[in-house]
Amino acid sequence: MNALLNGHSLTTPEAQLLLNRGFRYGDGCFETIMLHKGTAPLLHLHLQRLQKSLPLLQLNWPEALQLPSLLQPFAEGSTEWQRLRLWLWRSGDGLYTPQSQETQFALMAEASAPPQTAIRKSVGLCQHTRLAASRWSFIKSISAQAYVQASLEKKEKGVEELLLLNEKGELVEASSANLFIKKRNRWFTPALSTGCVAGVMRAHLMQQLLQKGEPAYEVHALPEELEKVDKVVCTNVGGLYPLQQYGERHYNTDIDELLELLPPAYRQAL
Protein backbone atom coordinates (compact mmCIF):
# COMPACT_ATOMS: atom_id res chain seq x y z
CA MET A 1 0.00 0.00 0.00
CA ASN A 2 1.30 3.44 -0.97
CA ALA A 3 -0.12 6.58 0.61
CA LEU A 4 0.75 10.25 1.09
CA LEU A 5 -0.38 12.68 3.76
CA ASN A 6 0.12 16.33 2.79
CA GLY A 7 2.75 15.16 0.32
CA HIS A 8 4.64 12.98 2.79
CA SER A 9 4.85 9.19 2.57
CA LEU A 10 3.09 7.11 5.19
CA THR A 11 4.18 3.79 6.57
CA THR A 12 1.84 0.86 6.01
CA PRO A 13 0.47 0.96 9.61
CA GLU A 14 -0.14 4.70 9.28
CA ALA A 15 -1.81 4.25 5.89
CA GLN A 16 -4.19 1.67 7.38
CA LEU A 17 -5.87 4.51 9.26
CA LEU A 18 -7.05 5.89 5.91
CA LEU A 19 -9.13 2.74 5.36
CA ASN A 20 -11.41 3.66 8.25
CA ARG A 21 -14.96 3.67 6.82
CA GLY A 22 -15.95 6.49 9.12
CA PHE A 23 -13.22 8.60 7.53
CA ARG A 24 -13.86 7.40 3.97
CA TYR A 25 -17.66 7.38 3.83
CA GLY A 26 -18.99 8.89 7.05
CA ASP A 27 -20.27 5.36 7.74
CA GLY A 28 -21.06 5.63 11.43
CA CYS A 29 -22.30 7.83 14.23
CA PHE A 30 -21.06 9.60 17.34
CA GLU A 31 -22.12 10.78 20.77
CA THR A 32 -20.98 13.83 22.74
CA ILE A 33 -21.32 12.98 26.42
CA MET A 34 -20.82 15.43 29.27
CA LEU A 35 -19.00 13.95 32.26
CA HIS A 36 -18.93 15.39 35.77
CA LYS A 37 -16.45 13.75 38.14
CA GLY A 38 -16.39 10.81 35.74
CA THR A 39 -20.16 10.35 35.77
CA ALA A 40 -22.43 11.04 32.80
CA PRO A 41 -25.74 12.52 34.06
CA LEU A 42 -27.54 11.77 30.77
CA LEU A 43 -25.82 8.47 29.92
CA HIS A 44 -29.04 6.45 29.79
CA LEU A 45 -30.37 8.73 27.05
CA HIS A 46 -27.18 8.43 25.02
CA LEU A 47 -27.47 4.65 25.26
CA GLN A 48 -31.12 4.76 24.20
CA ARG A 49 -30.21 6.79 21.12
CA LEU A 50 -27.38 4.42 20.22
CA GLN A 51 -29.71 1.44 20.64
CA LYS A 52 -31.95 3.00 17.98
CA SER A 53 -29.16 4.33 15.76
CA LEU A 54 -26.95 1.27 15.32
CA PRO A 55 -29.65 -1.14 14.06
CA LEU A 56 -30.90 1.47 11.61
CA LEU A 57 -27.34 1.86 10.28
CA GLN A 58 -27.11 -1.96 10.17
CA LEU A 59 -24.26 -1.92 12.67
CA ASN A 60 -23.83 -4.45 15.46
CA TRP A 61 -23.35 -3.32 19.04
CA PRO A 62 -19.63 -3.78 19.84
CA GLU A 63 -19.19 -6.38 22.57
CA ALA A 64 -16.47 -4.26 24.19
CA LEU A 65 -18.70 -1.17 24.37
CA GLN A 66 -19.69 -1.53 28.00
CA LEU A 67 -20.72 1.82 29.40
CA PRO A 68 -20.43 3.08 32.11
CA SER A 69 -17.49 0.79 32.98
CA LEU A 70 -15.44 2.29 30.13
CA LEU A 71 -15.86 5.71 31.74
CA GLN A 72 -13.85 4.71 34.82
CA PRO A 73 -10.43 5.71 33.41
CA PHE A 74 -11.81 9.19 32.71
CA ALA A 75 -13.07 9.49 36.29
CA GLU A 76 -9.67 8.98 37.91
CA GLY A 77 -8.42 12.26 39.32
CA SER A 78 -11.15 14.29 37.63
CA THR A 79 -13.24 16.70 39.70
CA GLU A 80 -14.38 18.94 36.85
CA TRP A 81 -16.46 18.69 33.71
CA GLN A 82 -15.23 16.80 30.67
CA ARG A 83 -16.61 16.42 27.17
CA LEU A 84 -16.39 12.81 26.01
CA ARG A 85 -16.58 11.97 22.33
CA LEU A 86 -17.61 8.45 21.33
CA TRP A 87 -17.18 7.50 17.66
CA LEU A 88 -18.59 4.32 16.14
CA TRP A 89 -17.92 3.18 12.59
CA ARG A 90 -18.27 0.11 10.41
CA SER A 91 -15.41 -2.38 10.26
CA GLY A 92 -14.09 -3.97 7.09
CA ASP A 93 -13.43 -3.00 3.52
CA GLY A 94 -15.71 -2.47 0.57
CA LEU A 95 -16.64 0.64 -1.35
CA TYR A 96 -20.15 2.05 -0.88
CA THR A 97 -21.38 -1.52 -0.38
CA PRO A 98 -20.11 -2.67 3.03
CA GLN A 99 -18.74 -6.13 3.68
CA SER A 100 -19.48 -6.17 7.39
CA GLN A 101 -21.91 -5.10 10.09
CA GLU A 102 -19.27 -5.25 12.80
CA THR A 103 -18.49 -2.00 14.58
CA GLN A 104 -15.37 -0.36 15.92
CA PHE A 105 -15.36 2.52 18.36
CA ALA A 106 -13.09 5.08 19.98
CA LEU A 107 -13.43 7.29 23.06
CA MET A 108 -11.70 10.56 23.87
CA ALA A 109 -12.32 13.02 26.71
CA GLU A 110 -11.20 16.63 27.05
CA ALA A 111 -11.62 19.18 29.81
CA SER A 112 -14.76 21.23 29.27
CA ALA A 113 -16.46 24.32 30.60
CA PRO A 114 -19.47 23.55 32.81
CA PRO A 115 -22.94 23.67 31.22
CA GLN A 116 -23.94 27.18 30.19
CA THR A 117 -27.09 29.31 30.02
CA ALA A 118 -25.80 32.26 28.00
CA ILE A 119 -28.40 34.39 26.22
CA ARG A 120 -27.96 34.48 22.45
CA LYS A 121 -28.81 37.97 21.29
CA SER A 122 -28.33 37.91 17.51
CA VAL A 123 -30.23 35.27 15.57
CA GLY A 124 -30.86 34.64 11.89
CA LEU A 125 -32.15 32.01 9.47
CA CYS A 126 -29.69 29.77 7.68
CA GLN A 127 -29.88 30.50 3.94
CA HIS A 128 -27.29 28.20 2.40
CA THR A 129 -28.15 24.88 4.05
CA ARG A 130 -31.42 22.95 4.10
CA LEU A 131 -31.86 19.79 6.13
CA ALA A 132 -33.59 16.74 4.69
CA ALA A 133 -35.81 14.56 6.84
CA SER A 134 -35.22 10.82 6.51
CA ARG A 135 -35.34 7.65 8.59
CA TRP A 136 -31.71 8.40 9.56
CA SER A 137 -31.91 12.14 10.24
CA PHE A 138 -32.39 11.72 14.01
CA ILE A 139 -28.93 10.05 14.23
CA LYS A 140 -25.77 11.92 15.22
CA SER A 141 -24.04 11.00 11.98
CA ILE A 142 -20.27 11.22 11.55
CA SER A 143 -21.08 13.01 8.30
CA ALA A 144 -22.05 16.45 9.65
CA GLN A 145 -21.35 18.65 6.64
CA ALA A 146 -24.69 20.48 6.87
CA TYR A 147 -23.90 21.66 10.39
CA VAL A 148 -20.34 22.62 9.47
CA GLN A 149 -21.62 24.76 6.61
CA ALA A 150 -24.34 26.30 8.79
CA SER A 151 -21.73 27.20 11.40
CA LEU A 152 -19.54 28.79 8.72
CA GLU A 153 -22.52 30.87 7.58
CA LYS A 154 -23.17 31.87 11.18
CA LYS A 155 -19.57 33.04 11.48
CA GLU A 156 -19.73 34.94 8.18
CA LYS A 157 -22.92 36.74 9.23
CA GLY A 158 -21.53 37.58 12.65
CA VAL A 159 -24.56 36.28 14.54
CA GLU A 160 -24.66 34.13 17.65
CA GLU A 161 -27.14 31.60 16.30
CA LEU A 162 -28.68 30.42 13.04
CA LEU A 163 -31.91 28.48 12.79
CA LEU A 164 -32.02 25.73 10.18
CA LEU A 165 -34.98 24.85 7.97
CA ASN A 166 -35.81 21.72 6.00
CA GLU A 167 -36.69 21.44 2.32
CA LYS A 168 -40.29 22.39 3.15
CA GLY A 169 -39.17 25.59 4.85
CA GLU A 170 -40.08 24.31 8.32
CA LEU A 171 -38.12 25.05 11.47
CA VAL A 172 -35.86 22.14 12.37
CA GLU A 173 -33.16 23.11 14.88
CA ALA A 174 -30.34 25.52 15.65
CA SER A 175 -26.80 25.12 14.31
CA SER A 176 -25.87 22.69 17.10
CA ALA A 177 -28.94 22.44 19.30
CA ASN A 178 -32.60 21.51 19.39
CA LEU A 179 -35.32 24.12 19.82
CA PHE A 180 -37.95 24.54 22.52
CA ILE A 181 -40.58 27.20 21.89
CA LYS A 182 -43.12 28.53 24.38
CA LYS A 183 -46.40 30.06 23.29
CA ARG A 184 -49.39 30.78 25.50
CA ASN A 185 -47.93 28.78 28.39
CA ARG A 186 -47.32 25.68 26.28
CA TRP A 187 -44.00 24.25 25.16
CA PHE A 188 -43.42 23.08 21.59
CA THR A 189 -40.45 21.51 19.81
CA PRO A 190 -39.91 20.62 16.14
CA ALA A 191 -40.89 17.00 15.52
CA LEU A 192 -38.24 14.44 14.61
CA SER A 193 -40.03 14.13 11.27
CA THR A 194 -38.83 17.66 10.39
CA GLY A 195 -35.29 16.24 10.20
CA CYS A 196 -33.88 17.32 13.55
CA VAL A 197 -31.39 15.30 15.56
CA ALA A 198 -32.87 13.39 18.50
CA GLY A 199 -30.90 15.33 21.09
CA VAL A 200 -30.48 13.79 24.53
CA MET A 201 -31.22 17.10 26.28
CA ARG A 202 -34.35 17.36 24.12
CA ALA A 203 -35.37 13.88 25.27
CA HIS A 204 -34.62 14.69 28.91
CA LEU A 205 -36.66 17.89 28.91
CA MET A 206 -39.57 16.24 27.11
CA GLN A 207 -39.63 13.46 29.71
CA GLN A 208 -39.44 15.89 32.61
CA LEU A 209 -42.11 18.20 31.22
CA LEU A 210 -44.41 15.23 30.67
CA GLN A 211 -43.92 14.08 34.26
CA LYS A 212 -44.70 17.62 35.38
CA GLY A 213 -47.98 17.48 33.48
CA GLU A 214 -46.86 20.10 30.96
CA PRO A 215 -45.91 18.07 27.87
CA ALA A 216 -43.91 19.59 25.05
CA TYR A 217 -45.82 19.13 21.80
CA GLU A 218 -43.94 18.04 18.68
CA VAL A 219 -44.87 20.29 15.78
CA HIS A 220 -44.17 21.32 12.21
CA ALA A 221 -43.84 25.11 12.17
CA LEU A 222 -42.77 27.79 9.72
CA PRO A 223 -40.33 30.59 10.68
CA GLU A 224 -43.23 33.06 10.75
CA GLU A 225 -44.36 31.42 13.99
CA LEU A 226 -41.27 32.85 15.69
CA GLU A 227 -42.92 36.28 15.52
CA LYS A 228 -45.83 35.05 17.66
CA VAL A 229 -44.14 33.11 20.47
CA ASP A 230 -42.97 34.09 23.95
CA LYS A 231 -39.75 32.11 24.43
CA VAL A 232 -37.26 30.25 22.23
CA VAL A 233 -34.57 28.13 23.87
CA CYS A 234 -31.71 26.21 22.23
CA THR A 235 -30.87 22.98 24.07
CA ASN A 236 -27.97 20.54 23.92
CA VAL A 237 -25.75 18.62 26.34
CA GLY A 238 -23.72 21.79 26.86
CA GLY A 239 -26.63 23.71 28.36
CA LEU A 240 -29.70 25.83 27.62
CA TYR A 241 -29.43 29.01 25.55
CA PRO A 242 -32.45 31.33 25.43
CA LEU A 243 -32.78 33.56 22.38
CA GLN A 244 -33.34 37.24 23.05
CA GLN A 245 -34.79 38.38 19.75
CA TYR A 246 -35.78 37.26 16.27
CA GLY A 247 -36.47 40.08 13.84
CA GLU A 248 -38.63 42.61 15.69
CA ARG A 249 -39.87 40.07 18.20
CA HIS A 250 -38.27 40.19 21.68
CA TYR A 251 -38.45 37.07 23.83
CA ASN A 252 -38.65 36.40 27.53
CA THR A 253 -35.24 34.91 28.45
CA ASP A 254 -36.21 33.63 31.91
CA ILE A 255 -35.74 29.85 31.73
CA ASP A 256 -35.86 28.92 35.42
CA GLU A 257 -38.77 26.58 34.73
CA LEU A 258 -36.50 24.50 32.46
CA LEU A 259 -33.38 24.79 34.61
CA GLU A 260 -35.19 23.18 37.53
CA LEU A 261 -35.80 20.11 35.35
CA LEU A 262 -32.09 19.46 34.70
CA PRO A 263 -30.09 16.70 36.43
CA PRO A 264 -28.56 17.74 39.80
CA ALA A 265 -25.01 18.04 38.41
CA TYR A 266 -26.26 20.48 35.77
CA ARG A 267 -28.26 22.53 38.27
CA GLN A 268 -25.24 22.84 40.55
CA ALA A 269 -23.09 24.07 37.65
CA LEU A 270 -25.66 26.68 36.65
ABEGO torsion letter per residue (X at the ends): XBBBBGGBBBBAAAAAAAABAAAAAGBEBBBBBBBBGGBBAAAAAAAAAAAAAAAAAGBBBBAABBOAAAAAAAABGBABBBBBBBBBBBBEBEBABBABABBBBBBBBBBBBBBBABBBABBBBBAABBBBBBAAAABBBABAAAAAAAAAAAAAAGBABBBBBBAAGBBABBAABBBBBBBGGBBBBBBAAAGBBBBAAAAAAAAAAAAAGBBBBBBBBBAAAAAABABBBBBBAAEBBBBABBEABBBBABAAAAAAABBAAAAAAX
